[in-house]
Amino acid sequence: MVQGSPIVQIGVILLSILGLWIGARLLVDAVVRLAQRFGLSDLTIGLTIVAMGTSTPELAVSVDAALKMSGDIAVANVLGSNIYNLAFILGIISLLKVIPIAESLVRRDGIALLASTLIGGIAIFDLRVTRLEGVLLAGVFVAYTAYLLRANQSNSTVATNQSLGGRGITRPVTERVAFRGRDVGLLLGGLALVLVSGDYMVLAASELARSVGISEWIIGGTIVAAGTSTPEFAVSLVAIQRRSLGVSVGNIIGSNIYNITGILGVAAVVRPLLVSGLALETLAWLAGISLLMVAALWTERVLSRLEGALFATSELIRWILGILGLVG
């Protein structure tokens, strides 16, 4: 138990966020080099490898919360992170640079985002997620990831065949790089740092909620959710600077799909999750934001600065209303 004044608990949470960010970056950098070694495309890396890597804090926090029977923090962390990813991170990214969106990302992965939100919502709707539902959710994520990897392999084969057929030189899907032995140490060290930081964050967030009279659901859906999403924010910013839009946007979409299927599923398998009625309000907000985001991307294949500003503002409003106790 992390005891002390609210200021001490907030300090522990901030240090935990720093640990989560550093650990996730070490882990993601190592894993991305491994993925590039096998010739995965930027978009596929963003949707799978980077998404899972940057969501390691959410996994650590939600599983740890499940073990401590804090179902509200486990589920609020997932739903809150998904809202924060879509509304705030993509919103801020688009303020820095207008983001053109690939058609495949909108049609295939936009639909997958909405479908995963619907499936996760069905599991949460009765305010509990059973082990069986957890297994099914995790299975959905495994199937989606397998489909992406198979599609990447097919695209790579087509590109190679066209190049060999003499129809022009086709660059490889992504440059293959060496995966050094040092990367294994960075991967394991990053994972350990994420797990320890996630444990301290859950303890401090639970104690903070009790000491200041704010529900665990609100704390989990705002402070903890934003904290565990710092790796997504950092990776998306760096990817934009490096002109890797596939990694930047794919990281957010893939993280959301992974959060509500893979992470929620694994947490429920560890221990069935019981949540408060506030979950339905947050779930409705997530569904609305997801629909609006996919619609915005579908219409003009771009996320404009105005749209980004509106999405980011909506997240600030949600935080204020949540802290005031007006919404979940």
C-alpha positions as a Markdown table, in Angstrom:
| # | Residue | x | y | z |
|---|---|---|---|---|
| 1 | Met | 0.0 | 0.0 | 0.0 |
| 2 | Val | 1.3 | 3.5 | -0.9 |
| 3 | Gln | 0.5 | 5.6 | 2.1 |
| 4 | Gly | 0.9 | 9.3 | 2.8 |
| 5 | Ser | -0.8 | 12.6 | 1.8 |
| 6 | Pro | -2.5 | 13.1 | -1.5 |
| 7 | Ile | 0.6 | 15.1 | -2.6 |
| 8 | Val | 2.8 | 12.0 | -1.9 |
| 9 | Gln | 0.4 | 9.8 | -3.8 |
| 10 | Ile | 0.4 | 12.1 | -6.8 |
| 11 | Gly | 4.2 | 12.2 | -6.7 |
| 12 | Val | 4.2 | 8.4 | -6.8 |
| 13 | Ile | 1.8 | 8.4 | -9.7 |
| 14 | Leu | 4.0 | 10.9 | -11.6 |
| 15 | Leu | 7.1 | 8.8 | -11.0 |
| 16 | Ser | 5.2 | 5.7 | -12.1 |
| 17 | Ile | 4.2 | 7.5 | -15.3 |
| 18 | Leu | 7.9 | 8.3 | -16.0 |
| 19 | Gly | 8.8 | 4.7 | -15.3 |
| 20 | Leu | 6.1 | 3.5 | -17.7 |
| 21 | Trp | 7.2 | 5.9 | -20.4 |
| 22 | Ile | 10.9 | 5.0 | -20.2 |
| 23 | Gly | 10.2 | 1.3 | -19.9 |
| 24 | Ala | 7.8 | 1.3 | -22.8 |
| 25 | Arg | 10.2 | 3.2 | -25.1 |
| 26 | Leu | 13.0 | 0.7 | -24.3 |
| 27 | Leu | 10.7 | -2.2 | -25.1 |
| 28 | Val | 9.2 | -0.6 | -28.2 |
| 29 | Asp | 12.5 | 0.3 | -29.7 |
| 30 | Ala | 13.8 | -3.2 | -29.3 |
| 31 | Val | 10.7 | -4.9 | -30.6 |
| 32 | Val | 10.4 | -2.6 | -33.6 |
| 33 | Arg | 14.0 | -3.5 | -34.7 |
| 34 | Leu | 13.0 | -7.2 | -34.4 |
| 35 | Ala | 9.9 | -6.6 | -36.5 |
| 36 | Gln | 11.8 | -4.7 | -39.2 |
| 37 | Arg | 14.3 | -7.6 | -39.4 |
| 38 | Phe | 11.4 | -9.7 | -40.6 |
| 39 | Gly | 10.3 | -7.1 | -43.2 |
| 40 | Leu | 7.0 | -5.8 | -41.7 |
| 41 | Ser | 5.5 | -2.6 | -43.2 |
| 42 | Asp | 5.3 | 0.6 | -41.1 |
| 43 | Leu | 1.5 | 0.4 | -40.9 |
| 44 | Thr | 1.6 | -3.3 | -39.8 |
| 45 | Ile | 4.3 | -2.5 | -37.2 |
| 46 | Gly | 2.2 | 0.4 | -35.9 |
| 47 | Leu | -1.0 | -1.7 | -35.7 |
| 48 | Thr | 0.7 | -4.7 | -34.1 |
| 49 | Ile | 4.2 | -4.5 | -32.6 |
| 50 | Val | 4.2 | -0.8 | -31.6 |
| 51 | Ala | 0.6 | -0.9 | -30.5 |
| 52 | Met | 1.3 | -3.9 | -28.2 |
| 53 | Gly | 4.5 | -2.3 | -26.9 |
| 54 | Thr | 3.1 | 1.1 | -26.1 |
| 55 | Ser | 0.1 | -0.6 | -24.5 |
| 56 | Thr | 2.3 | -2.6 | -22.1 |
| 57 | Pro | 1.6 | 0.0 | -19.3 |
| 58 | Glu | -2.2 | -0.5 | -19.8 |
| 59 | Leu | -1.6 | -4.3 | -19.6 |
| 60 | Ala | 0.5 | -4.1 | -16.5 |
| 61 | Val | -1.9 | -1.7 | -14.7 |
| 62 | Ser | -5.1 | -3.6 | -15.7 |
| 63 | Val | -3.8 | -7.0 | -14.8 |
| 64 | Asp | -2.3 | -5.7 | -11.5 |
| 65 | Ala | -5.7 | -4.0 | -10.7 |
| 66 | Ala | -7.5 | -7.3 | -11.5 |
| 67 | Leu | -5.2 | -9.2 | -9.1 |
| 68 | Lys | -6.0 | -6.6 | -6.4 |
| 69 | Met | -9.7 | -6.9 | -7.1 |
| 70 | Ser | -9.9 | -3.2 | -8.3 |
| 71 | Gly | -12.1 | -3.9 | -11.3 |
| 72 | Asp | -13.0 | -0.2 | -11.7 |
| 73 | Ile | -9.4 | 0.7 | -12.2 |
| 74 | Ala | -8.7 | -2.2 | -14.6 |
| 75 | Val | -11.7 | -1.4 | -16.9 |
| 76 | Ala | -11.6 | 2.4 | -16.5 |
| 77 | Asn | -8.0 | 2.3 | -17.5 |
| 78 | Val | -8.8 | 0.5 | -20.7 |
| 79 | Leu | -11.8 | 2.7 | -21.7 |
| 80 | Gly | -10.2 | 5.9 | -20.5 |
| 81 | Ser | -7.0 | 5.2 | -22.4 |
| 82 | Asn | -9.0 | 4.5 | -25.6 |
| 83 | Ile | -10.8 | 7.8 | -25.4 |
| 84 | Tyr | -7.6 | 9.6 | -24.6 |
| 85 | Asn | -5.8 | 8.0 | -27.5 |
| 86 | Leu | -8.4 | 8.9 | -30.0 |
| 87 | Ala | -9.6 | 12.3 | -28.8 |
| 88 | Phe | -6.5 | 13.9 | -27.2 |
| 89 | Ile | -3.4 | 12.2 | -28.8 |
| 90 | Leu | -4.7 | 12.1 | -32.4 |
| 91 | Gly | -6.2 | 15.5 | -31.8 |
| 92 | Ile | -3.0 | 17.1 | -30.7 |
| 93 | Ile | -1.0 | 15.3 | -33.4 |
| 94 | Ser | -3.3 | 16.7 | -36.1 |
| 95 | Leu | -2.8 | 20.2 | -34.7 |
| 96 | Leu | 0.9 | 19.8 | -35.4 |
| 97 | Lys | 0.4 | 18.3 | -38.8 |
| 98 | Val | -2.6 | 17.6 | -41.0 |
| 99 | Ile | -2.7 | 13.8 | -41.1 |
| 100 | Pro | -3.5 | 12.1 | -44.5 |
| 101 | Ile | -5.0 | 8.6 | -43.9 |
| 102 | Ala | -4.4 | 5.6 | -46.0 |
| 103 | Glu | -7.6 | 4.0 | -47.5 |
| 104 | Ser | -6.7 | 0.6 | -46.0 |
| 105 | Leu | -6.5 | 2.1 | -42.5 |
| 106 | Val | -9.9 | 3.6 | -42.7 |
| 107 | Arg | -11.8 | 0.7 | -44.4 |
| 108 | Arg | -10.1 | -2.2 | -42.7 |
| 109 | Asp | -8.8 | -0.9 | -39.4 |
| 110 | Gly | -11.5 | 1.7 | -38.8 |
| 111 | Ile | -14.1 | -1.0 | -39.0 |
| 112 | Ala | -12.0 | -3.2 | -36.8 |
| 113 | Leu | -11.9 | -0.4 | -34.2 |
| 114 | Leu | -15.7 | 0.0 | -34.2 |
| 115 | Ala | -16.2 | -3.8 | -34.1 |
| 116 | Ser | -13.8 | -4.2 | -31.1 |
| 117 | Thr | -15.5 | -1.4 | -29.2 |
| 118 | Leu | -18.8 | -3.0 | -29.8 |
| 119 | Ile | -17.6 | -6.5 | -28.7 |
| 120 | Gly | -15.9 | -5.0 | -25.6 |
| 121 | Gly | -19.0 | -3.0 | -24.8 |
| 122 | Ile | -21.2 | -6.1 | -25.0 |
| 123 | Ala | -18.8 | -7.8 | -22.5 |
| 124 | Ile | -18.9 | -4.9 | -20.1 |
| 125 | Phe | -22.6 | -4.1 | -20.4 |
| 126 | Asp | -23.7 | -6.3 | -17.5 |
| 127 | Leu | -21.0 | -4.6 | -15.3 |
| 128 | Arg | -18.9 | -7.7 | -15.1 |
| 129 | Val | -16.4 | -9.4 | -17.5 |
| 130 | Thr | -16.2 | -13.2 | -16.9 |
| 131 | Arg | -13.2 | -15.4 | -17.7 |
| 132 | Leu | -15.1 | -16.9 | -20.6 |
| 133 | Glu | -15.7 | -13.4 | -22.0 |
| 134 | Gly | -12.0 | -12.7 | -21.4 |
| 135 | Val | -10.9 | -15.7 | -23.4 |
| 136 | Leu | -13.2 | -14.7 | -26.3 |
| 137 | Leu | -11.9 | -11.1 | -26.2 |
| 138 | Ala | -8.3 | -12.2 | -26.3 |
| 139 | Gly | -9.1 | -14.6 | -29.1 |
| 140 | Val | -10.6 | -11.8 | -31.2 |
| 141 | Phe | -7.3 | -9.9 | -30.8 |
| 142 | Val | -5.2 | -12.9 | -31.7 |
| 143 | Ala | -7.3 | -13.5 | -34.8 |
| 144 | Tyr | -7.1 | -9.8 | -35.9 |
| 145 | Thr | -3.3 | -9.8 | -35.4 |
| 146 | Ala | -2.9 | -13.0 | -37.4 |
| 147 | Tyr | -4.9 | -11.5 | -40.2 |
| 148 | Leu | -2.7 | -8.3 | -40.3 |
| 149 | Leu | 0.5 | -10.3 | -40.4 |
| 150 | Arg | -0.9 | -12.6 | -43.2 |
| 151 | Ala | -2.0 | -9.5 | -45.2 |
| 152 | Asn | 1.5 | -8.0 | -44.7 |
| 153 | Gln | 3.1 | -11.2 | -46.0 |
| 154 | Ser | 0.8 | -11.2 | -49.0 |
| 155 | Asn | 1.6 | -7.6 | -49.9 |
| 156 | Ser | 5.3 | -8.2 | -49.5 |
| 157 | Thr | 5.1 | -11.2 | -51.9 |
| 158 | Val | 3.2 | -9.1 | -54.5 |
| 159 | Ala | 5.8 | -6.3 | -54.3 |
| 160 | Thr | 8.6 | -8.8 | -54.7 |
| 161 | Asn | 7.0 | -10.6 | -57.7 |
| 162 | Gln | 6.4 | -7.3 | -59.4 |
| 163 | Ser | 10.0 | -6.3 | -58.9 |
| 164 | Leu | 11.3 | -9.6 | -60.2 |
| 165 | Gly | 8.9 | -9.4 | -63.2 |
| 166 | Gly | 10.7 | -6.4 | -64.5 |
| 167 | Arg | 7.9 | -3.9 | -64.1 |
| 168 | Gly | 10.1 | -1.4 | -62.3 |
| 169 | Ile | 12.1 | -1.5 | -59.1 |
| 170 | Thr | 9.9 | -1.8 | -56.0 |
| 171 | Arg | 11.4 | -0.9 | -52.7 |
| 172 | Pro | 11.0 | -3.5 | -49.9 |
| 173 | Val | 8.1 | -3.0 | -47.5 |
| 174 | Thr | 10.6 | -1.7 | -44.9 |
| 175 | Glu | 14.3 | -1.8 | -44.5 |
| 176 | Arg | 15.6 | -4.8 | -42.7 |
| 177 | Val | 17.8 | -4.0 | -39.8 |
| 178 | Ala | 20.0 | -6.0 | -37.4 |
| 179 | Phe | 18.6 | -7.1 | -34.1 |
| 180 | Arg | 21.5 | -7.0 | -31.7 |
| 181 | Gly | 21.9 | -9.0 | -28.5 |
| 182 | Arg | 21.8 | -5.8 | -26.5 |
| 183 | Asp | 18.2 | -5.3 | -27.7 |
| 184 | Val | 17.2 | -8.4 | -25.7 |
| 185 | Gly | 18.5 | -6.8 | -22.5 |
| 186 | Leu | 16.7 | -3.5 | -23.4 |
| 187 | Leu | 13.5 | -5.5 | -24.0 |
| 188 | Leu | 13.6 | -7.4 | -20.7 |
| 189 | Gly | 14.7 | -4.3 | -18.8 |
| 190 | Gly | 11.9 | -2.2 | -20.3 |
| 191 | Leu | 9.3 | -4.8 | -19.5 |
| 192 | Ala | 10.5 | -5.1 | -15.9 |
| 193 | Leu | 10.4 | -1.3 | -15.4 |
| 194 | Val | 6.8 | -1.2 | -16.9 |
| 195 | Leu | 5.6 | -3.9 | -14.5 |
| 196 | Val | 7.1 | -2.3 | -11.4 |
| 197 | Ser | 5.8 | 1.1 | -12.3 |
| 198 | Gly | 2.3 | -0.2 | -13.1 |
| 199 | Asp | 2.1 | -1.9 | -9.7 |
| 200 | Tyr | 3.0 | 1.4 | -7.9 |
| 201 | Met | 0.6 | 3.3 | -10.0 |
| 202 | Val | -2.4 | 1.1 | -9.1 |
| 203 | Leu | -1.5 | 1.3 | -5.4 |
| 204 | Ala | -1.1 | 5.1 | -5.4 |
| 205 | Ala | -4.2 | 5.7 | -7.6 |
| 206 | Ser | -6.4 | 3.5 | -5.3 |
| 207 | Glu | -5.1 | 5.3 | -2.2 |
| 208 | Leu | -5.5 | 8.7 | -3.8 |
| 209 | Ala | -9.1 | 8.0 | -4.7 |
| 210 | Arg | -10.0 | 7.0 | -1.2 |
| 211 | Ser | -8.1 | 9.9 | 0.4 |
| 212 | Val | -9.7 | 12.7 | -1.6 |
| 213 | Gly | -13.2 | 11.1 | -2.0 |
| 214 | Ile | -13.0 | 10.5 | -5.8 |
| 215 | Ser | -14.1 | 7.2 | -7.1 |
| 216 | Glu | -11.6 | 4.7 | -8.4 |
| 217 | Trp | -13.5 | 4.7 | -11.7 |
| 218 | Ile | -12.8 | 8.5 | -12.2 |
| 219 | Ile | -9.1 | 8.2 | -11.2 |
| 220 | Gly | -8.7 | 5.1 | -13.4 |
| 221 | Gly | -10.4 | 6.7 | -16.4 |
| 222 | Thr | -8.5 | 10.0 | -16.2 |
| 223 | Ile | -5.1 | 10.2 | -14.4 |
| 224 | Val | -4.2 | 6.5 | -14.7 |
| 225 | Ala | -5.5 | 6.3 | -18.3 |
| 226 | Ala | -3.5 | 9.4 | -19.4 |
| 227 | Gly | -0.4 | 8.1 | -17.6 |
| 228 | Thr | -0.5 | 4.7 | -19.2 |
| 229 | Ser | -1.0 | 6.4 | -22.6 |
| 230 | Thr | 2.2 | 8.4 | -22.4 |
| 231 | Pro | 4.1 | 5.9 | -24.6 |
| 232 | Glu | 1.5 | 6.1 | -27.3 |
| 233 | Phe | 1.8 | 9.9 | -27.2 |
| 234 | Ala | 5.6 | 9.9 | -27.3 |
| 235 | Val | 5.8 | 7.3 | -30.1 |
| 236 | Ser | 3.2 | 9.0 | -32.3 |
| 237 | Leu | 5.0 | 12.4 | -31.9 |
| 238 | Val | 8.4 | 10.9 | -32.8 |
| 239 | Ala | 6.8 | 9.0 | -35.7 |
| 240 | Ile | 5.3 | 12.2 | -37.1 |
| 241 | Gln | 8.7 | 13.9 | -36.9 |
| 242 | Arg | 10.2 | 11.0 | -38.8 |
| 243 | Arg | 7.4 | 11.2 | -41.4 |
| 244 | Ser | 6.2 | 7.7 | -40.5 |
| 245 | Leu | 2.5 | 8.2 | -40.6 |
| 246 | Gly | 1.7 | 4.5 | -40.7 |
| 247 | Val | 3.4 | 4.0 | -37.3 |
| 248 | Ser | 1.9 | 7.2 | -35.8 |
| 249 | Val | -1.7 | 6.6 | -36.6 |
| 250 | Gly | -1.5 | 2.8 | -36.7 |
| 251 | Asn | -0.1 | 2.9 | -33.2 |
| 252 | Ile | -3.2 | 4.7 | -31.9 |
| 253 | Ile | -5.8 | 2.5 | -33.7 |
| 254 | Gly | -3.9 | -0.7 | -33.0 |
| 255 | Ser | -3.5 | 0.2 | -29.3 |
| 256 | Asn | -7.3 | 0.8 | -28.9 |
| 257 | Ile | -8.1 | -2.5 | -30.5 |
| 258 | Tyr | -5.5 | -4.3 | -28.3 |
| 259 | Asn | -6.7 | -2.5 | -25.2 |
| 260 | Ile | -10.4 | -3.4 | -25.4 |
| 261 | Thr | -9.8 | -7.0 | -26.7 |
| 262 | Gly | -6.4 | -8.3 | -25.6 |
| 263 | Ile | -5.8 | -6.4 | -22.4 |
| 264 | Leu | -9.4 | -6.4 | -21.1 |
| 265 | Gly | -9.5 | -10.1 | -22.1 |
| 266 | Val | -6.3 | -11.0 | -20.3 |
| 267 | Ala | -7.2 | -9.1 | -17.2 |
| 268 | Ala | -10.6 | -10.9 | -17.0 |
| 269 | Val | -8.9 | -14.3 | -17.4 |
| 270 | Val | -6.6 | -13.4 | -14.5 |
| 271 | Arg | -9.6 | -12.6 | -12.4 |
| 272 | Pro | -13.2 | -11.8 | -13.4 |
| 273 | Leu | -13.9 | -8.1 | -13.3 |
| 274 | Leu | -16.7 | -6.3 | -11.5 |
| 275 | Val | -17.3 | -2.6 | -12.3 |
| 276 | Ser | -19.6 | 0.2 | -11.2 |
| 277 | Gly | -22.5 | 1.6 | -13.3 |
| 278 | Leu | -20.2 | 4.5 | -14.3 |
| 279 | Ala | -18.7 | 2.1 | -16.8 |
| 280 | Leu | -21.8 | 2.5 | -19.1 |
| 281 | Glu | -21.4 | 6.3 | -19.3 |
| 282 | Thr | -17.7 | 6.0 | -20.2 |
| 283 | Leu | -18.5 | 3.2 | -22.6 |
| 284 | Ala | -21.1 | 5.4 | -24.3 |
| 285 | Trp | -18.5 | 8.3 | -24.6 |
| 286 | Leu | -16.0 | 5.9 | -26.1 |
| 287 | Ala | -18.5 | 4.6 | -28.6 |
| 288 | Gly | -19.4 | 8.2 | -29.6 |
| 289 | Ile | -15.8 | 9.3 | -30.0 |
| 290 | Ser | -14.9 | 6.2 | -32.0 |
| 291 | Leu | -17.8 | 6.7 | -34.4 |
| 292 | Leu | -17.0 | 10.4 | -34.9 |
| 293 | Met | -13.3 | 9.7 | -35.4 |
| 294 | Val | -13.9 | 7.0 | -38.0 |
| 295 | Ala | -16.5 | 9.2 | -39.7 |
| 296 | Ala | -14.0 | 12.1 | -39.8 |
| 297 | Leu | -11.3 | 9.9 | -41.3 |
| 298 | Trp | -13.7 | 8.2 | -43.8 |
| 299 | Thr | -15.1 | 11.4 | -45.3 |
| 300 | Glu | -12.0 | 13.2 | -46.5 |
| 301 | Arg | -9.2 | 10.7 | -45.7 |
| 302 | Val | -7.6 | 13.3 | -43.6 |
| 303 | Leu | -7.8 | 14.6 | -40.0 |
| 304 | Ser | -7.8 | 18.4 | -40.2 |
| 305 | Arg | -6.5 | 20.8 | -37.5 |
| 306 | Leu | -10.1 | 21.9 | -36.8 |
| 307 | Glu | -11.2 | 18.4 | -36.2 |
| 308 | Gly | -8.2 | 17.7 | -34.1 |
| 309 | Ala | -8.9 | 20.7 | -31.9 |
| 310 | Leu | -12.5 | 19.7 | -31.4 |
| 311 | Phe | -11.5 | 16.1 | -30.4 |
| 312 | Ala | -8.8 | 17.4 | -28.0 |
| 313 | Thr | -11.2 | 19.9 | -26.4 |
| 314 | Ser | -13.8 | 17.1 | -25.9 |
| 315 | Glu | -11.3 | 15.2 | -23.8 |
| 316 | Leu | -10.5 | 18.2 | -21.6 |
| 317 | Ile | -14.3 | 18.6 | -21.1 |
| 318 | Arg | -14.6 | 14.9 | -20.2 |
| 319 | Trp | -11.9 | 15.3 | -17.5 |
| 320 | Ile | -13.5 | 18.3 | -16.0 |
| 321 | Leu | -17.0 | 16.7 | -15.9 |
| 322 | Gly | -15.5 | 13.5 | -14.5 |
| 323 | Ile | -13.6 | 15.3 | -11.7 |
| 324 | Leu | -16.7 | 17.3 | -10.8 |
| 325 | Gly | -18.6 | 14.0 | -10.7 |
| 326 | Leu | -21.1 | 14.9 | -13.5 |
| 327 | Val | -20.1 | 12.0 | -15.8 |
| 328 | Gly | -18.3 | 8.7 | -15.4 |
